[in-house]
Structure formats: structure tokens, C-alpha cells
Amino acid sequence: MPEKMNILVTGGAGYIGSHTVLQLLLGGYKAVVVDNLDNSSDVAIKRVQELAADKGSNLSFHKMDLRDKPALESLFASEKFDAVIHFAGLKAVGESVQKPLLYYNNNLIGTITLLEVMAAHGCKKLVFSSSATVYGWPKEVPCTEEFPLCAVNPYGRTKLFIEEICRDIYGSDSGWKIILLRYFNPVGAHPSGYIGEDPRGIPNNLMPFVQQVAVGRRPALTVFGNDYSTKDGTGVRDYIHVEDLADGHIAAVNKLSDPSIGCEVYNLGTGKGTSVLEMVAAFEKASGKKIPLVIAGRRPGDAEVVYASTAKAERELNWKAKYGIDEMCRDQWNWASKNPYGYGSPDSS
């Protein structure tokens, strides 16, 4: 790389963002992070810099909300960005049902403002963090990129609406190059145990809940439904190591230089389904801890089995997930045991 590409990473202090920023730095890129720290910590940024060692100087951080257009304009006026990776957004399904306007305001207006400022400054290369939620409840698996789209909650709809906005922008101006990454269930942490997932409040996802039970912050894991038509009655999902996910974003950034790219979508997953109980068993094996379970009824709207077809990403991005559930759980436990209260302290949790 003759000259370091300068990548703007929105939401780069978050779980997936921080791991991706580290991979960017180690890959020889410069990274500028903007994050309003609504559901993340600036401690993650400091730790990424430390993990990047001598390349940590290529990272800068701005506390900023994407809806603050003057601040974003000022940033773009002061730096030239080669591309943007857009993670920033609220992401709790349950909260989105309770507070839909909050989600539409934050996720949609933030993204529209970002795209307006990018266009005004001639930066038309974007990697967008979408989600498998845009598939809704798929009637068959594995999910391919051609499946019909049907988000079933406000969070998922914000992802779907942003995808549609991106397709419309490209349709109006072929100078844009946009890659939409639909990923499935990120888990794990950096092998060092120095950065990882630190959700605020009650976790929405399986693995952070499991790890909080393992370190004694919660008494038991609630399993929603054990009467599905699966091998053990629990729901099946496609879990992907956050390190693999970060590598997928690097592959997407590299793909933006391909002249044939317009607005493309890729699934990032392992292509394998794993049940809730299989993940719990793998975590128990990695941690040596018994996870008490409470079996509850199915949650309305939960799909039975969802996992990805990753053939397109493997073929066109030259990317493939490397890690299995044993490595995911090993690294998740390593993070949890070293950081039982995440980036904070017992008082701040």
C-alpha cells in the first residue's frame, strides 16, 4: 500500500467496530473513529491503540453524533477519506419495539446526514453494517442474498430502509460504490481478552448473557423455547467470530476498488447452524462453568432456524470464516474472565 488509505469508521468504539478498527490498523490503514459513546466506551479506543502498538498512532477519535451535521461537515473539511465503514446505530430489537421513533431518528437521520456529507465532499465509497434481520423469518435456509426482504421490527426496518436508500443513491449516481454486509450472530472477542462485547443493561444476545451468568452477574440463562423442530428443541442460529467479521469488512473495503462494484450485498456468517444448547455446552466446556438454565416459552416472532449461505462472499470477496464455536467460546470466556464488568467497574454496570 504506497500511501495509507484513510478510513472513517462510524460507531468504531462499539463491539464490532473496535475489532474492525484494530484489523484496519494492523493492515496498514489509517482509521478515524466517530462515535457518540451512547452504547460504547472510549476505553475500547485506548485499548485498540495499545493492541496496534506502533500502528496505534494511525488512529484518531472524535466524540460525535452523526446527526450533528455541522460537526460532521467540519470533520470532512479537515480530512480526506478514501472510504467509510458505517456501524453507528442503535441495535436492540426489544428497545426498538418500545421506542420506534428513537430508532428511526437515530439510525435513519444519522445515516442520511452521513451520506449527504459524503456526497458533498466527493467521498462515495461505503461499507454498510447491515444485518440478517432484513430476511425476517425465512421460509427456508440457508439464506442467500437473493431472498425476499421482510424486516419484522423497527430495528430491522432501519437496516432495510438504509439498504434501500443506498440502492436508490447508486441508482441516481453510478459514481457511488457501496457494499452492504448482512451478518448473522457475532460472538467472541479479541484473543488477547483486551477488547470484547460490553452491552449496557440486560444483554439482548445469547453469548453476553451467558458470560454474565458465568461470572456471577446474573443467576441463570433464560432459554426461550425448547419445543422447536430442531435437534434439541432450541432455536438455531449462525454464530460468527467477531474477528472473522472484522476481516470481512477489510475484504469489503478492498473490494470497493473493483471497477465492477456498484451496490452489492454479501452475507457474512459461517454457513452453519448451531442451537442455543450447543452454544451453551461449548461455553461450559471453554469456561469450566455450569450455566444454570430457565426454560421459558417461545418469544413471539423468533424464527426456528436461520443461517447463512456465504458462497457469494467466499467467491467475490475472497473471504471465509476461519473460526468455529469452540474458538468463539474460548475467546468469549477469556474476555469475560479478564473483564467481568466489561470496560467499566461494578459501580458503573
VOPAGU-2260 file (C-alpha; in pm, 1 decimal, decimal comma):
REM VOPAGU-2260
SITE   aa  ch    i         X         Y         Z
SITE  MET   A    0       0,0       0,0       0,0
SITE  PRO   A    1     202,1     301,7    -124,7
SITE  GLU   A    2       2,3     554,1      75,4
SITE  LYS   A    3    -211,0     468,7     374,7
SITE  MET   A    4    -581,4     471,8     291,4
SITE  ASN   A    5    -775,1     684,0     538,4
SITE  ILE   A    6   -1097,2     513,7     650,8
SITE  LEU   A    7   -1373,2     682,6     851,0
SITE  VAL   A    8   -1535,5     432,1    1089,0
SITE  THR   A    9   -1866,8     540,7    1240,9
SITE  GLY   A   10   -1952,6     359,5    1563,7
SITE  GLY   A   11   -1591,6     246,3    1581,3
SITE  ALA   A   12   -1586,7     231,8    1962,4
SITE  GLY   A   13   -1852,7     -41,4    1964,1
SITE  TYR   A   14   -1813,4    -418,0    1971,3
SITE  ILE   A   15   -1774,6    -496,3    1600,8
SITE  GLY   A   16   -1638,2    -151,1    1520,4
SITE  SER   A   17   -1347,0    -171,8    1763,9
SITE  HIS   A   18   -1235,1    -511,8    1633,4
SITE  THR   A   19   -1258,3    -385,5    1275,4
SITE  VAL   A   20   -1059,9     -69,9    1357,1
SITE  LEU   A   21    -783,5    -286,3    1503,8
SITE  GLN   A   22    -772,3    -500,8    1188,5
SITE  LEU   A   23    -758,8    -185,1     974,8
SITE  LEU   A   24    -461,7     -50,5    1170,8
SITE  LEU   A   25    -276,4    -382,1    1158,9
SITE  GLY   A   26    -345,5    -392,7     783,5
SITE  GLY   A   27    -169,6     -60,3     729,6
SITE  TYR   A   28    -472,2     168,5     705,9
SITE  LYS   A   29    -534,9     492,7     889,3
SITE  ALA   A   30    -861,8     499,7    1082,8
SITE  VAL   A   31   -1068,1     792,0    1206,8
SITE  VAL   A   32   -1342,2     687,6    1451,1
SITE  VAL   A   33   -1656,6     887,6    1520,7
SITE  ASP   A   34   -1884,6     760,0    1796,6
SITE  ASN   A   35   -2129,7     930,3    2032,1
SITE  LEU   A   36   -2048,6     666,0    2301,5
SITE  ASP   A   37   -2420,6     605,2    2353,7
SITE  ASN   A   38   -2365,1     228,9    2382,3
SITE  SER   A   39   -1986,4     203,1    2374,3
SITE  SER   A   40   -1676,2     313,1    2562,7
SITE  ASP   A   41   -1375,4     526,4    2476,1
SITE  VAL   A   42   -1174,1     272,6    2678,9
SITE  ALA   A   43   -1213,3      41,6    2377,6
SITE  ILE   A   44   -1041,0     301,5    2157,8
SITE  LYS   A   45    -746,8     329,0    2400,7
SITE  ARG   A   46    -714,1     -48,5    2411,3
SITE  VAL   A   47    -725,1     -77,2    2031,8
SITE  GLN   A   48    -440,0     174,8    2012,4
SITE  GLU   A   49    -239,6     -30,5    2261,0
SITE  LEU   A   50    -304,4    -357,8    2075,7
SITE  ALA   A   51    -199,1    -191,7    1748,1
SITE  ALA   A   52     138,2     -99,3    1906,8
SITE  ASP   A   53     342,4     121,9    1674,2
SITE  LYS   A   54      47,2     144,9    1432,9
SITE  GLY   A   55    -177,1     288,8    1704,1
SITE  SER   A   56     -68,4     639,2    1604,6
SITE  ASN   A   57    -270,8     594,0    1283,9
SITE  LEU   A   58    -595,1     605,3    1485,9
SITE  SER   A   59    -780,9     921,0    1585,1
SITE  PHE   A   60   -1112,0     951,3    1770,0
SITE  HIS   A   61   -1387,1    1216,1    1765,0
SITE  LYS   A   62   -1682,5    1200,2    2001,8
SITE  MET   A   63   -1962,6    1295,0    1764,8
SITE  ASP   A   64   -2324,0    1217,0    1680,9
SITE  LEU   A   65   -2384,8    1165,3    1309,2
SITE  ARG   A   66   -2695,3    1381,3    1331,2
SITE  ASP   A   67   -2471,0    1680,1    1415,8
SITE  LYS   A   68   -2424,9    1787,1    1054,3
SITE  PRO   A   69   -2201,2    2092,8    1121,3
SITE  ALA   A   70   -1957,3    1876,1    1322,6
SITE  LEU   A   71   -1953,5    1610,6    1050,6
SITE  GLU   A   72   -1904,8    1876,8     779,7
SITE  SER   A   73   -1611,9    2016,6     975,8
SITE  LEU   A   74   -1450,7    1672,8    1000,7
SITE  PHE   A   75   -1484,8    1606,5     626,8
SITE  ALA   A   76   -1348,0    1954,2     552,8
SITE  SER   A   77   -1039,1    1883,9     762,0
SITE  GLU   A   78    -960,5    1531,9     634,5
SITE  LYS   A   79    -986,1    1341,1     308,9
SITE  PHE   A   80   -1142,8     998,7     349,0
SITE  ASP   A   81   -1092,9     719,5      98,3
SITE  ALA   A   82   -1394,7     524,2     225,3
SITE  VAL   A   83   -1641,7     499,1     513,0
SITE  ILE   A   84   -1736,0     192,3     718,5
SITE  HIS   A   85   -2072,1     269,6     878,0
SITE  PHE   A   86   -2150,6      79,5    1200,6
SITE  ALA   A   87   -2312,9     357,5    1404,4
SITE  GLY   A   88   -2668,7     283,7    1510,4
SITE  LEU   A   89   -2890,7     163,4    1791,0
SITE  LYS   A   90   -2936,1    -212,4    1773,6
SITE  ALA   A   91   -3160,2    -361,2    2044,6
SITE  VAL   A   92   -3466,4    -528,6    1891,2
SITE  GLY   A   93   -3679,4    -509,0    2205,8
SITE  GLU   A   94   -3596,5    -144,1    2267,1
SITE  SER   A   95   -3678,3     -63,6    1904,7
SITE  VAL   A   96   -4028,9    -204,2    1954,3
SITE  GLN   A   97   -4073,6      10,0    2266,0
SITE  LYS   A   98   -3913,8     323,5    2118,1
SITE  PRO   A   99   -3953,2     313,1    1738,8
SITE  LEU   A  100   -3913,8     689,2    1690,0
SITE  LEU   A  101   -3581,2     683,7    1874,1
SITE  TYR   A  102   -3455,7     417,2    1632,8
SITE  TYR   A  103   -3584,7     587,3    1319,0
SITE  ASN   A  104   -3443,2     921,2    1431,4
SITE  ASN   A  105   -3101,6     790,0    1529,3
SITE  ASN   A  106   -3041,0     526,2    1263,1
SITE  LEU   A  107   -3208,1     683,8     959,5
SITE  ILE   A  108   -3135,2    1053,0    1014,2
SITE  GLY   A  109   -2778,0     974,8    1119,7
SITE  THR   A  110   -2721,3     772,8     801,8
SITE  ILE   A  111   -2888,1    1026,4     571,0
SITE  THR   A  112   -2675,1    1304,6     720,1
SITE  LEU   A  113   -2362,3    1094,1     673,1
SITE  LEU   A  114   -2448,2    1021,2     309,0
SITE  GLU   A  115   -2521,8    1389,4     237,8
SITE  VAL   A  116   -2187,7    1497,2     379,9
SITE  MET   A  117   -2002,0    1218,5     199,1
SITE  ALA   A  118   -2158,6    1325,1    -132,4
SITE  ALA   A  119   -2077,6    1692,1     -70,7
SITE  HIS   A  120   -1710,8    1606,1     -16,5
SITE  GLY   A  121   -1677,3    1356,8    -303,5
SITE  CYS   A  122   -1635,6    1051,4     -80,4
SITE  LYS   A  123   -1855,6     789,6    -247,1
SITE  LYS   A  124   -1722,1     459,0    -114,7
SITE  LEU   A  125   -1922,4     298,3     164,7
SITE  VAL   A  126   -1933,3     -31,3     353,6
SITE  PHE   A  127   -2258,7     -52,3     549,0
SITE  SER   A  128   -2313,8    -273,8     850,7
SITE  SER   A  129   -2648,9    -432,6     771,7
SITE  SER   A  130   -2797,7    -740,2     933,9
SITE  ALA   A  131   -2960,6   -1075,3     871,9
SITE  THR   A  132   -3270,6    -924,1    1035,1
SITE  VAL   A  133   -3361,9    -794,0     688,4
SITE  TYR   A  134   -3459,0   -1153,4     598,6
SITE  GLY   A  135   -3730,0   -1155,5     866,1
SITE  TRP   A  136   -3843,1   -1515,0     925,9
SITE  PRO   A  137   -3701,1   -1702,8     627,7
SITE  LYS   A  138   -3913,7   -1987,7     498,6
SITE  GLU   A  139   -3603,9   -2191,1     413,1
SITE  VAL   A  140   -3231,2   -2198,5     484,9
SITE  PRO   A  141   -2955,7   -2119,2     414,7
SITE  CYS   A  142   -3034,9   -1753,2     347,8
SITE  THR   A  143   -2894,4   -1630,0      19,1
SITE  GLU   A  144   -2855,4   -1265,8     -78,1
SITE  GLU   A  145   -3144,8   -1303,7    -323,7
SITE  PHE   A  146   -3400,2   -1394,1     -56,6
SITE  PRO   A  147   -3704,8   -1165,8     -23,8
SITE  LEU   A  148   -3657,0    -894,6     236,9
SITE  CYS   A  149   -3902,9    -852,5     520,1
SITE  ALA   A  150   -3788,9    -688,3     842,8
SITE  VAL   A  151   -4021,7    -761,8    1134,3
SITE  ASN   A  152   -3928,6    -497,9    1393,5
SITE  PRO   A  153   -3828,5    -128,6    1388,1
SITE  TYR   A  154   -3456,7    -207,9    1429,4
SITE  GLY   A  155   -3464,0    -444,4    1132,6
SITE  ARG   A  156   -3664,6    -194,3     930,7
SITE  THR   A  157   -3399,3      74,1     985,7
SITE  LYS   A  158   -3142,3    -164,5     835,5
SITE  LEU   A  159   -3371,7    -246,5     544,4
SITE  PHE   A  160   -3460,9     119,5     480,5
SITE  ILE   A  161   -3091,8     215,4     479,8
SITE  GLU   A  162   -3018,8     -62,8     231,5
SITE  GLU   A  163   -3294,6      74,5       6,7
SITE  ILE   A  164   -3157,8     429,1      42,4
SITE  CYS   A  165   -2815,3     301,6     -65,9
SITE  ARG   A  166   -2964,0     124,9    -368,9
SITE  ASP   A  167   -3150,5     442,7    -464,5
SITE  ILE   A  168   -2837,6     657,1    -426,9
SITE  TYR   A  169   -2641,8     425,4    -653,1
SITE  GLY   A  170   -2932,0     424,2    -899,0
SITE  SER   A  171   -2915,7     802,5    -916,5
SITE  ASP   A  172   -2534,1     829,7    -932,2
SITE  SER   A  173   -2321,2     539,6   -1053,8
SITE  GLY   A  174   -2014,4     710,7    -909,7
SITE  TRP   A  175   -2102,0     551,7    -576,0
SITE  LYS   A  176   -1951,2     217,9    -470,6
SITE  ILE   A  177   -2144,4      58,7    -185,3
SITE  ILE   A  178   -2116,5    -279,0     -16,2
SITE  LEU   A  179   -2393,6    -391,1     220,0
SITE  LEU   A  180   -2280,1    -658,6     465,8
SITE  ARG   A  181   -2558,4    -867,5     616,9
SITE  TYR   A  182   -2420,5   -1050,6     913,7
SITE  PHE   A  183   -2565,6   -1301,7    1142,9
SITE  ASN   A  184   -2477,2   -1350,4    1514,7
SITE  PRO   A  185   -2137,5   -1205,5    1611,2
SITE  VAL   A  186   -1973,0   -1359,7    1918,5
SITE  GLY   A  187   -1625,4   -1395,5    2065,9
SITE  ALA   A  188   -1359,6   -1136,2    2135,8
SITE  HIS   A  189   -1001,1   -1048,7    2051,7
SITE  PRO   A  190    -777,3   -1342,6    2157,3
SITE  SER   A  191    -590,8   -1111,3    2396,9
SITE  GLY   A  192    -907,1   -1066,1    2605,0
SITE  TYR   A  193    -838,7    -692,7    2589,2
SITE  ILE   A  194   -1138,7    -587,9    2378,6
SITE  GLY   A  195   -1478,8    -754,3    2355,7
SITE  GLU   A  196   -1854,1    -710,5    2384,9
SITE  ASP   A  197   -1979,0    -487,8    2666,9
SITE  PRO   A  198   -2355,5    -432,3    2634,9
SITE  ARG   A  199   -2526,2    -190,8    2870,2
SITE  GLY   A  200   -2819,2    -316,7    3076,7
SITE  ILE   A  201   -2969,1    -660,8    3012,1
SITE  PRO   A  202   -2797,4    -822,0    2711,0
SITE  ASN   A  203   -3013,5    -881,5    2404,5
SITE  ASN   A  204   -2793,9   -1154,9    2261,2
SITE  LEU   A  205   -2716,9   -1506,9    2381,6
SITE  MET   A  206   -2342,7   -1502,1    2443,7
SITE  PRO   A  207   -2305,7   -1183,9    2650,3
SITE  PHE   A  208   -2592,5   -1313,3    2864,4
SITE  VAL   A  209   -2415,6   -1649,4    2904,4
SITE  GLN   A  210   -2089,2   -1481,8    3000,3
SITE  GLN   A  211   -2263,1   -1264,2    3261,2
SITE  VAL   A  212   -2410,7   -1578,1    3418,0
SITE  ALA   A  213   -2065,7   -1739,7    3413,7
SITE  VAL   A  214   -1902,0   -1450,5    3603,1
SITE  GLY   A  215   -2186,9   -1432,6    3855,2
SITE  ARG   A  216   -2357,7   -1114,3    3739,1
SITE  ARG   A  217   -2682,1   -1297,4    3659,9
SITE  PRO   A  218   -2828,2   -1609,5    3822,4
SITE  ALA   A  219   -2935,3   -1807,4    3515,1
SITE  LEU   A  220   -2979,6   -1803,3    3138,7
SITE  THR   A  221   -3335,8   -1786,6    3011,7
SITE  VAL   A  222   -3387,5   -2008,2    2706,3
SITE  PHE   A  223   -3688,1   -1900,5    2502,3
SITE  GLY   A  224   -3847,6   -2213,3    2361,6
SITE  ASN   A  225   -3732,5   -2575,6    2376,8
SITE  ASP   A  226   -4004,2   -2722,7    2155,8
SITE  TYR   A  227   -3880,2   -2621,6    1812,3
SITE  SER   A  228   -3838,7   -2884,3    1539,7
SITE  THR   A  229   -3460,1   -2884,0    1584,0
SITE  LYS   A  230   -3217,0   -3146,2    1712,3
SITE  ASP   A  231   -3255,0   -3035,4    2076,3
SITE  GLY   A  232   -3570,3   -2822,1    2058,0
SITE  THR   A  233   -3390,8   -2485,8    2081,6
SITE  GLY   A  234   -3352,9   -2222,7    1812,2
SITE  VAL   A  235   -3068,7   -2249,4    1562,5
SITE  ARG   A  236   -2856,9   -1954,1    1450,2
SITE  ASP   A  237   -2539,1   -1881,3    1255,5
SITE  TYR   A  238   -2277,6   -1759,2    1505,3
SITE  ILE   A  239   -1968,4   -1587,3    1363,8
SITE  HIS   A  240   -1648,3   -1488,5    1541,5
SITE  VAL   A  241   -1610,3   -1111,1    1561,2
SITE  GLU   A  242   -1253,8   -1145,1    1427,0
SITE  ASP   A  243   -1388,3   -1315,6    1113,0
SITE  LEU   A  244   -1646,5   -1039,0    1083,9
SITE  ALA   A  245   -1375,6    -772,0    1110,2
SITE  ASP   A  246   -1177,6    -945,8     834,9
SITE  GLY   A  247   -1493,5    -942,6     621,5
SITE  HIS   A  248   -1507,6    -563,3     649,0
SITE  ILE   A  249   -1143,2    -533,7     540,3
SITE  ALA   A  250   -1220,2    -756,9     242,1
SITE  ALA   A  251   -1517,3    -532,6     157,6
SITE  VAL   A  252   -1305,4    -215,2     176,6
SITE  ASN   A  253   -1055,8    -375,0     -62,5
SITE  LYS   A  254   -1340,7    -477,8    -294,6
SITE  LEU   A  255   -1452,2    -113,0    -325,9
SITE  SER   A  256   -1156,5     -56,5    -560,2
SITE  ASP   A  257   -1300,7    -312,7    -803,5
SITE  PRO   A  258   -1437,6    -120,2   -1105,7
SITE  SER   A  259   -1728,3    -364,0   -1134,4
SITE  ILE   A  260   -1870,2    -282,6    -788,0
SITE  GLY   A  261   -2188,2     -76,4    -782,1
SITE  CYS   A  262   -2416,4    -150,3    -488,6
SITE  GLU   A  263   -2356,5    -510,7    -378,7
SITE  VAL   A  264   -2474,0    -718,6     -83,9
SITE  TYR   A  265   -2290,3   -1002,7      90,5
SITE  ASN   A  266   -2380,2   -1235,8     376,5
SITE  LEU   A  267   -2113,7   -1279,8     643,9
SITE  GLY   A  268   -2160,6   -1593,8     850,6
SITE  THR   A  269   -2018,1   -1942,9     887,2
SITE  GLY   A  270   -2284,9   -2114,6     677,1
SITE  LYS   A  271   -2356,7   -2348,8     970,0
SITE  GLY   A  272   -2643,0   -2351,7    1219,2
SITE  THR   A  273   -2578,6   -2400,0    1590,4
SITE  SER   A  274   -2850,5   -2440,6    1853,5
SITE  VAL   A  275   -2875,7   -2241,7    2176,2
SITE  LEU   A  276   -2796,8   -2550,4    2383,7
SITE  GLU   A  277   -2496,9   -2638,3    2163,6
SITE  MET   A  278   -2354,5   -2289,4    2221,1
SITE  VAL   A  279   -2415,7   -2316,0    2595,7
SITE  ALA   A  280   -2239,8   -2655,2    2604,6
SITE  ALA   A  281   -1941,3   -2515,4    2411,4
SITE  PHE   A  282   -1917,9   -2222,0    2652,6
SITE  GLU   A  283   -1937,0   -2454,5    2954,5
SITE  LYS   A  284   -1652,3   -2658,1    2805,5
SITE  ALA   A  285   -1440,5   -2346,5    2741,9
SITE  SER   A  286   -1505,0   -2188,4    3083,1
SITE  GLY   A  287   -1538,6   -2489,2    3310,6
SITE  LYS   A  288   -1853,9   -2321,2    3445,3
SITE  LYS   A  289   -2201,8   -2470,9    3469,9
SITE  ILE   A  290   -2464,1   -2237,5    3321,1
SITE  PRO   A  291   -2799,4   -2269,9    3504,3
SITE  LEU   A  292   -3093,2   -2260,1    3263,6
SITE  VAL   A  293   -3450,2   -2138,0    3296,2
SITE  ILE   A  294   -3674,8   -2262,7    3015,8
SITE  ALA   A  295   -3938,1   -2009,8    2907,5
SITE  GLY   A  296   -4192,7   -2009,4    2627,5
SITE  ARG   A  297   -4108,7   -1908,0    2274,6
SITE  ARG   A  298   -4078,0   -1538,0    2209,2
SITE  PRO   A  299   -4329,3   -1418,1    1950,5
SITE  GLY   A  300   -4159,9   -1373,5    1615,8
SITE  ASP   A  301   -3845,6   -1575,6    1687,3
SITE  ALA   A  302   -3751,6   -1781,1    1384,2
SITE  GLU   A  303   -3678,5   -2150,3    1428,1
SITE  VAL   A  304   -3365,9   -2185,8    1213,9
SITE  VAL   A  305   -3161,2   -1910,6    1049,1
SITE  TYR   A  306   -2817,7   -1947,5     894,8
SITE  ALA   A  307   -2630,6   -1801,3     601,1
SITE  SER   A  308   -2519,6   -1904,5     258,8
SITE  THR   A  309   -2172,8   -1749,9     236,1
SITE  ALA   A  310   -2083,1   -1869,7    -114,0
SITE  LYS   A  311   -2102,1   -1521,3    -267,8
SITE  ALA   A  312   -1866,4   -1365,2     -11,3
SITE  GLU   A  313   -1626,1   -1656,3     -46,1
SITE  ARG   A  314   -1629,1   -1623,0    -423,2
SITE  GLU   A  315   -1624,4   -1244,4    -468,6
SITE  LEU   A  316   -1462,0   -1110,3    -152,6
SITE  ASN   A  317   -1215,1   -1397,6    -117,6
SITE  TRP   A  318   -1330,5   -1420,2     244,6
SITE  LYS   A  319   -1430,4   -1720,0     455,1
SITE  ALA   A  320   -1491,2   -1755,8     829,7
SITE  LYS   A  321   -1197,2   -1931,9     994,2
SITE  TYR   A  322   -1324,4   -1995,1    1346,9
SITE  GLY   A  323   -1571,5   -2245,1    1489,6
SITE  ILE   A  324   -1783,8   -2230,2    1804,8
SITE  ASP   A  325   -1504,8   -2369,6    2025,9
SITE  GLU   A  326   -1277,2   -2076,3    1940,9
SITE  MET   A  327   -1567,8   -1831,8    1972,6
SITE  CYS   A  328   -1649,3   -1955,5    2322,6
SITE  ARG   A  329   -1282,9   -1973,7    2426,2
SITE  ASP   A  330   -1228,3   -1608,3    2333,3
SITE  GLN   A  331   -1564,2   -1500,8    2479,4
SITE  TRP   A  332   -1469,3   -1657,7    2813,3
SITE  ASN   A  333   -1117,4   -1513,0    2800,8
SITE  TRP   A  334   -1268,7   -1164,5    2762,7
SITE  ALA   A  335   -1533,8   -1225,4    3030,2
SITE  SER   A  336   -1290,7   -1364,2    3288,0
SITE  LYS   A  337   -1047,2   -1074,9    3240,8
SITE  ASN   A  338   -1323,4    -811,1    3223,2
SITE  PRO   A  339   -1617,1    -935,6    3432,5
SITE  TYR   A  340   -1769,8    -588,0    3426,6
SITE  GLY   A  341   -1672,2    -504,8    3069,3
SITE  TYR   A  342   -1490,3    -177,2    3028,8
SITE  GLY   A  343   -1638,5     -39,4    3349,2
SITE  SER   A  344   -1646,9    -129,8    3717,5
SITE  PRO   A  345   -1915,6    -292,4    3936,5
SITE  ASP   A  346   -2043,8      55,1    4018,6
SITE  SER   A  347   -2088,3     157,8    3655,8
SITE  SER   A  348   -2258,6    -156,8    3527,0
